[in-house]
Amino acid sequence: LWSRQRLIAAGIFFYLLTVCPTLINFAKGGDLDVYFASDRYAYIPSIGIIMVIAGVALWIDAKRHTGRFLPAGVGLLIVLTLSTLAYRQSLVWTDTRSLFENVIKLYPASSHVAHNNLGNMYRLEGDLPSAITEYNLALAIRPHAKTYTNLGAAYRKEKDVASALAAYSKALELDEKSTYAHFGLGIVYAQMGALDKAEAQYQRAIALDPTYEEVHVNLGALYAAQERYDDAVSEYRKALAINPYYPQAMYNLAVAYEALGKTDDAIDAYRQTISFDPTMLPPRINLALLLYNKKGDRQGAIDQFHAILKINPTSKTAQDALRQM
């Protein structure tokens, strides 16, 4: 082919060469879904297809002598058609909802991932009833531990403890090594006041994934609620060893230091928390109170309360504190 039609041969070679690196993605999506290809894999290789089409058009023109205007007209028609279709396709991903609703419309019998992802979107937006509906639709297509875990989280936020426990338990029936399910169960048990059960679930999640920093933070908070502050400090430090810029872990560490009477360490930790997230108000309030009450740093406290009012001008805590000071 190279000796006879070089443009066509070059187009085929270009296509094969540029699509080749995507072949290593022969299975993607994890155990929730398995697929081998995505539209984007063909963006650059499609240049080769266009070269082949152009080569075929030139070959036909050379054989039939169609003149200059017919190939140009056909080419223009193809470009306009594909441009219109490309624009219409781009509207599919206007937002998360439109993307996954399109999937459900086209593949209703195998859209468990789309329903699960829509459920996650609704849960983040605070629309828990819609999230629960989507998770149940996903489970009706394919029961999966991750979906049950998401369902449990939605029920937990709705304060439906019984349904949350049932969902997490079902997730563990399908995958006893689900760290998310163990973590979720721990949160529910902690909310119920069953602290021993909560600790056991947190420890199980950590055993399965020692790098799950949120579990360390929650376990630390569990210890702090029992006034086991040294144990709490240990867990917060483990979380920060995994993610050194984790504001909630640093803030909780500061609170634990303060409870232990380690004022200087608490002040340093509060300052670091603020450096991680300057809009976070509780560390500023606690830092201001420590500076004023423990260090006699009136101006430092005033500066923190003024910073709070810049973030939230209606903060009654800052207003009252400044008035008293």
Secondary structure, DSSP 8 states (H G I E B T S, - for coil): -TTT-HHHHHHHHHHHHHHGGGGG-SSBSTTT--BS--GGGGTTTHHHHHHHHHHHHHHHHHHH---SHHHHHHHHHHHHHHHHHHHHHHGGGSSHHHHHHHHHHH-GGG-HHHHHHHHHHHHHHT-HHHHHHHHHHHHHH---HHHHHHHHHHHHHTT-HHHHHHHHHHHHHH-TT-HHHHHHHHHHHHHHT-HHHHHHHHHHHHHH-TT-HHHHHHHHHHHHHTT-HHHHHHHHHHHHHH-TT-HHHHHHHHHHHHHTT-HHHHHHHHHHHHHH-TT-HHHHHHHHHHHHHTS--HHHHHHHHHHHHHH-TT-HHHHHHHHH-
